[in-house]
Amino acid sequence: MMKFLRFAVLVFVGSPLLRAAEPFDLGQDLAYLRVHALADEQTVIGNLTRTGKPLVLDLRYATANDESLATFRSMLANRLAGATLFILVSPATPPALATTVAGELTLGPVGTLPAPK
């Protein structure tokens, strides 16, 4: 039983969905990135937004500070024209971050700010 539990923990911890700094390939050239702390993942986000490939950016539970928000705004403004970006939001998305992505294509439950489009 302990060997199985140890294996299960290693598989779970090693899951690509749990590695915050690595995008997960959803297929058909669509990447997914779950952001835990915007400040820690700016390089990855910047690289992904410059590729022009479609991206799902999960900001549902992300944290952000003033500096990381300013950098993120710049990344959004400078991404390749026509690059599809889906941003996942939730009621747990910090208000300052929600304001930053208000003009983007957001997906989330009813009652989320910004309102999902």
C-alpha positions as CSV (number, residue, x, y, z in Angstrom):
1,M,0.0,0.0,0.0
2,M,2.8,2.5,0.9
3,K,4.5,1.9,-2.5
4,F,1.2,2.7,-4.3
5,L,0.7,5.8,-2.2
6,R,4.2,7.0,-2.8
7,F,3.7,6.4,-6.6
8,A,0.4,8.2,-6.6
9,V,2.0,11.2,-4.8
10,L,4.9,11.3,-7.2
11,V,2.5,11.2,-10.2
12,F,0.2,13.9,-8.7
13,V,3.1,16.2,-7.8
14,G,4.7,15.6,-11.2
15,S,1.6,16.4,-13.2
16,P,2.1,19.0,-15.9
17,L,-1.1,20.8,-14.7
18,L,0.5,21.5,-11.4
19,R,3.7,23.0,-12.6
20,A,2.9,26.6,-12.6
21,A,5.8,27.6,-14.8
22,E,5.1,25.2,-17.7
23,P,2.3,25.5,-20.2
24,F,0.1,22.4,-20.7
25,D,-0.6,21.4,-24.3
26,L,-4.4,21.0,-24.8
27,G,-4.0,19.8,-28.4
28,Q,-4.6,21.6,-31.7
29,D,-1.8,24.0,-30.8
30,L,-3.7,25.4,-27.8
31,A,-1.7,25.9,-24.6
32,Y,-3.0,26.2,-21.0
33,L,-1.2,28.0,-18.2
34,R,-2.4,28.1,-14.6
35,V,-1.0,31.2,-12.9
36,H,-0.5,31.1,-9.2
37,A,1.5,34.3,-8.7
38,L,1.6,36.7,-11.6
39,A,5.0,38.0,-10.5
40,D,6.6,34.5,-10.6
41,E,5.4,33.6,-14.1
42,Q,5.9,36.8,-16.1
43,T,8.6,35.3,-18.2
44,V,6.5,32.3,-19.2
45,I,3.4,34.5,-19.9
46,G,5.5,36.9,-22.0
47,N,7.0,34.1,-24.0
48,L,3.6,32.5,-24.6
49,T,1.9,35.7,-25.6
50,R,4.7,36.5,-28.2
51,T,4.2,33.2,-30.0
52,G,0.9,34.1,-31.6
53,K,-0.5,30.7,-30.7
54,P,-3.8,30.4,-28.9
55,L,-3.6,30.4,-25.1
56,V,-5.8,29.7,-22.1
57,L,-4.5,31.8,-19.2
58,D,-6.0,30.6,-15.9
59,L,-6.1,33.6,-13.5
60,R,-8.9,32.3,-11.3
61,Y,-6.8,32.2,-8.1
62,A,-3.8,34.2,-9.2
63,T,-2.1,36.7,-6.9
64,A,-0.6,40.0,-8.2
65,N,1.1,43.1,-7.0
66,D,1.3,46.5,-8.6
67,E,4.6,45.8,-10.4
68,S,3.4,42.5,-11.8
69,L,0.1,44.1,-12.9
70,A,1.9,46.8,-14.8
71,T,4.1,44.3,-16.6
72,F,1.1,42.1,-17.4
73,R,-0.7,45.1,-18.9
74,S,2.3,45.7,-21.1
75,M,2.4,42.0,-22.2
76,L,-1.3,42.1,-23.1
77,A,-0.8,45.3,-25.1
78,N,2.2,44.0,-27.0
79,R,1.1,40.5,-27.9
80,L,0.9,39.6,-31.5
81,A,-2.2,40.9,-33.3
82,G,-4.8,38.3,-33.8
83,A,-3.4,35.9,-31.2
84,T,-6.3,34.2,-29.4
85,L,-6.2,34.6,-25.7
86,F,-8.9,33.1,-23.4
87,I,-8.6,34.2,-19.7
88,L,-10.3,32.2,-17.0
89,V,-11.6,34.2,-14.1
90,S,-13.6,33.5,-11.0
91,P,-15.0,35.4,-8.0
92,A,-11.6,34.6,-6.4
93,T,-9.7,36.6,-9.1
94,P,-8.3,39.7,-7.4
95,P,-10.2,42.9,-8.3
96,A,-7.0,44.7,-9.6
97,L,-6.3,41.7,-11.9
98,A,-9.9,41.5,-13.0
99,T,-9.8,45.2,-14.0
100,T,-6.6,44.6,-16.0
101,V,-8.3,41.9,-18.1
102,A,-11.7,43.6,-18.5
103,G,-11.2,44.2,-22.2
104,E,-10.0,40.6,-23.0
105,L,-12.1,37.5,-23.7
106,T,-12.9,36.2,-20.3
107,L,-14.5,32.9,-19.3
108,G,-16.0,32.2,-15.9
109,P,-19.1,31.7,-13.8
110,V,-21.9,34.1,-13.6
111,G,-21.2,36.8,-11.0
112,T,-17.5,37.0,-11.8
113,L,-15.8,40.3,-12.4
114,P,-15.1,41.1,-15.1
115,A,-18.3,39.6,-16.4
116,P,-17.5,36.6,-18.7
117,K,-17.8,37.4,-22.4
